Amino acid sequence: MLPDTTEVMIIGAGPTGLALSIALHQAGVDHVLVERLAMGLNTSRAGVVHAQTLQSLESLGVAGRLVELGLKLDDFAIRDRDRTLLKLGFDNLPSPYPYVLMIPQNLTEEILAERIAKLGGVIHRGVEAKAVTQDRDGAHVTVVQNGREKTISARYVVGADGMHSVVREAAGIGFDGEAYDGVFVLADVRLDWPLGPTEVSLLFSPAGLVVVAPLPDGSYRIVATVDEAPEKPGIADIQALLDSRGPSGDGARVLDLIWSSRFRVHHRIAKSYRNERLFVMGDAAHVHSPAGGQGMNTGLIDAVVLGELLGEVINGVRPESDLSLYEALRRPAAQEVIELAGRLTNMALARAPLLRILRNIALGLVNRIPTIKRGITLKLSGLSRAKMATLPAPSQSGVRKQPTKSEVKLVA
């Protein structure tokens, strides 16, 4: 049953909302997590978890389980069909997780949800947030469950509710940016793939971009840019993409289609991550091209940072003014990610022959310079943004720690 009041209300139970709930549970903070959908999505969507994300998720107690169920890959390659332009290795990253971890998003969400259940938490599914307001006394969320409206009051409300965020709109926060031309095709397939299941491959061609990445169950994730696509691309559509963009020698052969979709990609960032008691994170705060596999990773780290910060403020370890640290750390990180994904996408979408030649020459030169390659792997892994994932130590002057609920129970 939904309560009338809570300390923190989280709207949206995708990966970011789930991760924030875990952090608040561990901090002993009373909160409510609601999700419009009656059940979690069973499609894989985001498929990669990077090293810095895994390091951040250690604090939530889920990194080990992700590694156990995921597929570790050392290599990321950019190719122009048959020609290797740039090959990056992740096996020497300065991290306990020196690899790219391939794991479908639905499995990531299952692991996060299991952790919430283990902590005694509940995900309130089938609950839609219709309106959000705030005043000096708190924030108020009108929700609908089984056709009935209810208002829940909270000290803080966090929007993990995607690109069309109700919380961001209620907070009056702008969402700067625009959509890329065309659409992206996303599919998981069984595949005879000449490059094998050992690398993430980003392939350029005059026809456009295609990304092919192995998944733990032996299938492959396909992401491609197209001018137009059916709502659910079929085997013939995916085969045509690989025929025109993949290796031209021993071509790929699609054996089975597990699922597919199409979507339009935007590159946008919220003008602010907070308006008083209202916060945004994940896709509600930033969206961009899937090139580089950065979206879910950036959102998960948003959740870890915000969860730690809210926990310390509510428990009296930090002053409320420290809530500004969330935007100060995480918005610049998102800006860097949007620029990185944008550069990769713009390179891939180059159609003019001269631009393609110049791009290939430039990437070939980069491939010969270890220091530059090292810098790219650090950016892709997120390790170059580690400082933006770490809160400074709280100042203890003038701050009195309030007991958490669990501590109160122990005293009682």
Stockholm file with secondary structure:
# STOCKHOLM 1.0

chainA/1-412         MLPDTTEVMIIGAGPTGLALSIALHQAGVDHVLVERLAMGLNTSRAGVVHAQTLQSLESLGVAGRLVELGLKLDDFAIRDRDRTLLKLGFDNLPSPYPYVLMIPQNLTEEILAERIAKLGGVIHRGVEAKAVTQDRDGAHVTVVQNGREKTISARYVVGADGMHSVVREAAGIGFDGEAYDGVFVLADVRLDWPLGPTEVSLLFSPAGLVVVAPLPDGSYRIVATVDEAPEKPGIADIQALLDSRGPSGDGARVLDLIWSSRFRVHHRIAKSYRNERLFVMGDAAHVHSPAGGQGMNTGLIDAVVLGELLGEVINGVRPESDLSLYEALRRPAAQEVIELAGRLTNMALARAPLLRILRNIALGLVNRIPTIKRGITLKLSGLSRAKMATLPAPSQSGVRKQPTKSEVKLVA
#=GR chainA/1-412 SS CCCSEEEEEEECCSHHHHHHHHHHHHTTCCEEEEESSSSCCCSCCCCEECHHHHHHHGGGTCHHHHHHHSEEECEEEEEETTEEEEEEECTTCSSSCCSEEECCHHHHHHHHHHHHHHTTCCCEESEEEEEEEEETTEEEEEEEETTEEEEEEEEEEEECCCTTCHHHHHHTCCEEEEECSSEEEEEEEEEECTTCTTEEEEEECTTCCEEEEECTTSCEEEEEEESCCCSSCCHHHHHHHHHHHSCSSSCCEEEEEEEEEEECCEEEEESCSEETTEEECGGGTEECCSTTSCHHHHHHHHHHHHHHHHHHHHTTSSCGGGGHHHHHHHHHHHHHHHHHHHHHHHHHTCCSHHHHHHHHHHHHHHTTCHHHHHHHHHHHHTGGGGGGGCCCCCCCTTCCCCCCHHHHHHHC
#=GC SS_cons         CCCSEEEEEEECCSHHHHHHHHHHHHTTCCEEEEESSSSCCCSCCCCEECHHHHHHHGGGTCHHHHHHHSEEECEEEEEETTEEEEEEECTTCSSSCCSEEECCHHHHHHHHHHHHHHTTCCCEESEEEEEEEEETTEEEEEEEETTEEEEEEEEEEEECCCTTCHHHHHHTCCEEEEECSSEEEEEEEEEECTTCTTEEEEEECTTCCEEEEECTTSCEEEEEEESCCCSSCCHHHHHHHHHHHSCSSSCCEEEEEEEEEEECCEEEEESCSEETTEEECGGGTEECCSTTSCHHHHHHHHHHHHHHHHHHHHTTSSCGGGGHHHHHHHHHHHHHHHHHHHHHHHHHTCCSHHHHHHHHHHHHHHTTCHHHHHHHHHHHHTGGGGGGGCCCCCCCTTCCCCCCHHHHHHHC
//
